[in-house]
């Protein structure tokens, strides 16, 4: 049961965040093509209000960091005006602006480069699409890439309204059946998981074990969360994927997401979905370097960077 | 990654890379006919051997690729059936070089046996031209849209052909050019070695290729064939080739009088070297040590491994020429 003071502070924070969002409007702005990996307009330097905030008529991003149970976290609050601003970008696009997703591509490069190529305002790693041993199911930008679901993973489907839906422990047949009836409304699907929070509550049982994601070890973690319509949060926590001596296990991370969600909405996150963690955990945002230039930076544990196969990017519509 | 040049002849079209690769392979086969004539191979026999070896190389290269990435060849919507046209289309994912090498050896061995020729002699003669062909194919690899690595940050390296400019004007490392240079270096070393015993030249070539290619493969950011994020099939393949070559070298050495204890010691050293290489790849992915330092250690280990095995081959050669040493069977 949430205390009255916490409930009031959550309402206050949500209220404060709502003030700038009311200005976010897609009026006069052209949505991006949802069926291609076409590059979005570049975010304008003057719209970076600080090293922790970007705002224009189509997108508002606020970076936050702190500590939870002694573990450092970095997160991004994202509000967009149109679902086409949530995009997935293949690593190949870091070198070729025309590159698209392919089942056969195993390109990988640093997240900062992918975010830069995509003109992302904020970007987070995906489910490592090129590793088919884990990423059994994949749809990117409306293109069905792979379906070899074995029921090991929860699948996150993002529809063309930007809303999240979970297909728990999704098998090939489950996904095929869903695809048959929802193909037209499907936009992205990710295969990693598990789903951490649903309707504001952690759904991870106390004895949860999953060797694929090393669920019971302390590590870096990433969650993509939906707060409400076109309103999201990306949460990362630090950790050590080499020694597993610090970080969060999945249960702890789900509790963190459950609690953190109430900062943005009294009801918490509608859905929080675990993405590829460990050294893949990458949250990218532009910040000023020592020379005062705005450059893409890995915000969480910048000293550890792994080449990534794809990223989820939130972009602007303002040309 | 890059736009792939395609040539069209009416309804038939072919990539420039495939055309040039075919021309280079054909030229290498013709070139080989002159060398093999001394070993009693007619031009027709040499071309037949090259054709069969080339076909088996492509077949096993593709088969290994498909076996490792079988998931990629299933129907993307139902996941139930193998999508055969994708399997047969080499442009979708390509081929695995380890399978190609295995296929070339299998083809050479099969044809030699059928023609009652010595396969080891064939491999020795083909070793240096093979390395040069491999180098030339590496130089043209960017035409296939592959063969690139990380962004080059030091301006001194930002020149073609070591660097390639990507679609955003950034200079990125041409890993395939680096590989080509290393293969030419290997060809130079192998041709400079005074080797008489059958099999030693091809073993030297295999040792050097394995040792020289492991780091460039690690630098690739193109469509490399991965088993997992930090383990690449080609690197594992080169390690396997290195181990097989080492076993054959030690077998020859034992026949030339090398003690079992010395062989065991070298084998242990090789295993330690491979363990350090695996740890290096793991560290590149997991640890926050500087990549340059990890690559330096890996490079020194690989140079040490190459020196150890080439030194062993040369030492065995000297032993064989020692008039006081009893004669041993001359086999690879």
Interface residues (C-beta under 8 A of the other chain):
Chain A: X91 X92 X94 X95 X96 X97 X98 X99 X103 X104 X105 X106 X107 X108 X109 X110 X113 X117 X128 X130 X131 X132 X133 X136 X144 X145 X146 X147 X148 X149 X172 X175 X176 X179 X241 X242 X278 X279 X280 X303 X304 X306 X307
Chain B: X1 X2 X3 X69 X71 X72 X74 X75 X76 X77 X78 X79 X80 X92 X93 X148 X150 X151 X166 X167 X168 X170 X172 X221 X222 X223 X224 X225 X226 X228 X229 X285 X286 X287 X288
